[in-house]
């Protein structure tokens, strides 16, 4: 019974998944013949052709979405987060998310480092311990 | 420490003291090296008169949200957004900006999240003077600091809300402490490690006082892309008012007017752009296309011809448009 059911359901599911992913995979719609040059395109200094850039853009946006999910972001939130990023920010996230500093105010401190930081705190170089001010 | 030492036998105590002295010496040496490498110098500031800022300022009414866990990013955003009259809570912002596995928030997403609340995020130019100028203008500033040393970073977002040039003190809502006072020197040492990253969140139509036109336009173009032309219009108008001679500002205003469904205003703005900078091919191109849409064929033809004759990265597009127009 289950086997029969799954034999019927699987192709349907596959079909739906493929259909569902089509809009994402589709290339950006060809711009209408008389569309204006956008401000972002005009401001961006590099000489890559606008179309190629746009396709790369879509790919890296997808890439950043995947990275955010890998970072533990709820998939339901991911799309809106990526949509708010500018092209330059998408590139930055796609290329170096792991290297970007993440503001969090924690330090993985060992005792030695603790002492060192205490001294640098007292010297006014750092600000790890609130009581040193 | 002293009560611990008292409990120890005299011999142990002297050994302990030797060790302490040696450790302290090593640490002092390291600290001295750090000092020599120059990271401890306080910010070099022009006189307040030259900077054109008040001796001291404090921005009243920036609400304080104490951070929980590692969420100084969402907390800082909530403070500046609330001050910019956006009604949003830290809890709403957490799933929008926080990265659970990194236990922190990254700068690009701090910038992008502001846009989701119809506010423009401007990243400042990373000068101490710019920070003071924004505070003087009444703009609270989100800053990123590395409170620790580069090798063991402790990245942190806080909101600067005031300063006192006389006392050399900066006032910040930071972590779990409202109105925390930090000396310029210590603050700048920790701020410099983020390459002095700083951001203001302003309603479209308001501009930071410390940035140039290019930086402002990049910020507004990003805002426009994430929102829409209509929302960005006041911001572009403000840019053309602040820098009326800047052709790109008029060009961008033209695009926003066009996107908001005002082709005639768009054509006017493009005309301003080509007046300011007659070799700005992209403005001629958009002017031509807009006029073509308006049915003003003779002026459209002239504009497209200009665009096609000027060497630029849009020359091919302009030639195609001209060919199509002539057919």
Interface residues (C-beta under 8 A of the other chain):
Chain A: X33 X34 X35 X36 X37 X38 X39 X40 X42 X43 X47 X68 X70 X71 X72 X73 X74 X77 X80 X81 X83 X84 X85 X86 X87 X88 X89 X92 X93 X97 X100 X101 X102 X103 X104 X105 X106 X107 X108 X109 X113 X115 X116 X117 X119 X120 X123 X124 X125 X126 X127 X128 X130 X133
Chain B: X23 X27 X28 X30 X31 X34 X35 X39 X40 X67 X70 X72 X73 X76 X95 X96 X97 X99 X100 X101 X102 X103 X104 X105 X106 X107 X108 X109 X110 X111 X112 X113 X115 X116 X144 X145 X146 X147 X148 X149 X152 X153 X154 X155 X156 X157 X175 X177 X181 X182 X183 X185 X186 X187 X189 X190 X194 X217 X218 X221 X222 X224 X225 X226 X248 X251 X252 X255 X256 X258 X282 X285 X286 X289 X290 X292 X293 X313 X314 X317 X321 X324
